[in-house]
Amino acid sequence: MKKTIFAVSFVVMSSLSHADSNVSGVSALSPELQKLFSEEMIQLNHGMKDIMDAYVSGQWDVIAPIAKKMENSYVLRKNLSRNQMHELHSKLPKQFLELDEKFHYYSGMLSHVSEKGKTELIGFYFSKMSETCISCHSTYATHKFPSFKPKEKQRDHHH
């Protein structure tokens, strides 16, 4: 289970370009912004693992502040200049930005339900966060997560 959480929680670390398309996504960002983005993904990865550990241990009070930090971003939203924010919004695909927005929304909801001790909703929102990661990875980061690449059909299938 932890391996799965590790795989799905990394969101995107570097390039977000589709398989053979031109430079786009994170790889099109300035080196400084790529570095901040990478730092953010590392923190999100740690946060997802910490949440899973707390969840299976019934430590709701541990989950809430971690999820709140994820909602507010660890690095990006705190350290971006106006120009860098513009760069992010102009160079990242719209669907990626929408997935990012969903992830942060679900993080906020996870924080809220954790504070209330709503076990079933904690699992629900953690699952929604994970689904967002998978959606992003399978769309934008198959080079980092090759398991999400579509399987090629075998032509000469024999039994």
C-alpha positions in Angstrom: 0.0 0.0 0.0 2.8 2.4 0.9 4.4 1.8 -2.5 1.1 2.7 -4.2 0.7 5.9 -2.1 4.3 6.8 -2.9 3.7 6.4 -6.6 0.5 8.3 -6.7 1.5 11.1 -4.4 4.3 12.6 -6.3 2.0 14.7 -8.6 4.7 15.8 -11.1 8.3 16.5 -10.6 9.7 17.7 -13.9 8.4 17.8 -17.5 4.7 17.7 -18.0 4.9 17.2 -21.8 3.1 14.5 -23.6 5.2 11.7 -25.0 6.6 13.3 -28.1 5.2 16.8 -28.1 7.2 20.0 -28.1 8.6 21.4 -24.8 5.7 22.3 -22.6 4.6 22.1 -19.0 7.1 22.2 -16.2 10.0 21.7 -18.7 9.0 25.0 -20.3 9.3 26.9 -17.0 12.3 28.8 -15.9 15.0 26.9 -14.0 14.1 28.7 -10.8 10.4 27.8 -11.1 11.3 24.2 -12.0 13.3 24.0 -8.8 10.5 25.4 -6.7 8.0 23.1 -8.4 10.2 20.1 -7.7 10.6 21.1 -4.0 6.8 21.4 -3.8 6.3 17.9 -5.2 8.8 16.4 -2.7 6.9 18.0 0.1 3.6 16.8 -1.2 5.0 13.3 -1.4 6.1 13.4 2.2 2.8 14.8 3.2 0.8 12.0 1.5 3.0 9.4 3.2 2.6 11.1 6.6 -1.1 11.3 6.1 -1.4 7.6 5.3 0.7 6.7 8.3 -1.5 8.8 10.6 -4.7 7.6 8.9 -4.0 3.9 9.5 -3.0 4.8 13.1 -6.2 6.8 13.8 -4.2 10.0 14.4 -6.7 12.5 13.0 -5.1 15.4 14.9 -1.9 14.7 12.9 -3.7 14.7 9.5 -5.4 18.1 9.8 -2.3 20.3 9.9 -0.5 18.3 7.2 -3.5 18.6 4.9 -3.8 22.3 5.7 -0.2 22.8 4.6 -0.9 20.9 1.4 -4.0 23.0 0.8 -1.9 26.2 1.1 1.1 24.7 -0.7 4.5 24.1 0.9 6.6 26.1 -1.4 5.0 27.5 -4.5 2.2 29.8 -3.4 4.5 31.2 -0.6 7.5 31.9 -2.7 6.3 33.0 -6.1 6.7 36.5 -7.5 3.9 38.0 -9.6 6.0 37.2 -12.7 6.5 33.6 -11.7 2.8 33.2 -11.0 2.0 34.6 -14.5 4.6 32.2 -15.9 3.0 29.2 -14.2 -0.5 30.1 -15.5 0.7 30.8 -19.0 2.9 27.8 -19.5 1.2 25.0 -17.7 -1.7 23.3 -19.4 -5.2 24.3 -18.3 -6.1 20.8 -17.3 -3.0 20.5 -15.2 -4.0 23.8 -13.4 -7.5 22.4 -12.9 -6.1 19.2 -11.4 -3.9 21.2 -9.1 -6.8 23.3 -7.9 -8.8 20.1 -7.2 -5.9 18.6 -5.3 -5.6 21.7 -3.0 -9.4 21.8 -2.6 -9.4 18.1 -1.5 -6.5 18.8 0.9 -8.5 21.6 2.5 -11.5 19.3 2.9 -9.3 16.6 4.3 -8.0 19.0 6.9 -11.6 20.0 7.8 -12.9 16.4 8.2 -9.8 15.4 10.1 -10.5 18.1 12.7 -14.0 16.7 13.0 -12.8 13.1 13.3 -15.0 12.0 10.4 -13.2 8.7 9.6 -15.2 7.8 6.5 -14.7 11.3 5.0 -11.0 11.2 5.8 -10.6 8.1 3.7 -12.8 9.7 1.0 -10.8 12.9 0.6 -7.5 11.2 0.8 -8.7 8.9 -2.0 -9.8 11.9 -4.0 -6.3 13.5 -3.5 -4.7 10.3 -4.7 -7.0 10.1 -7.7 -6.0 13.6 -8.7 -2.4 12.5 -8.5 -3.0 9.5 -10.7 -4.9 11.6 -13.2 -2.1 14.1 -13.5 0.6 11.4 -13.7 -1.2 9.4 -16.3 -1.8 12.5 -18.4 1.4 14.5 -17.9 4.1 12.4 -16.4 4.2 9.0 -18.0 7.9 9.5 -18.5 8.3 9.6 -14.7 5.7 7.0 -14.0 5.8 4.5 -17.0 3.2 2.2 -15.4 0.7 4.8 -16.5 1.6 4.6 -20.2 -1.1 3.0 -22.3 -0.2 -0.6 -23.1 0.5 -1.2 -26.7 -1.6 -3.9 -28.3 0.3 -7.0 -29.4 -0.3 -7.6 -33.1 0.6 -11.3 -33.5 -1.2 -12.6 -30.4 -0.9 -16.4 -30.2 -2.0 -18.9 -27.6 
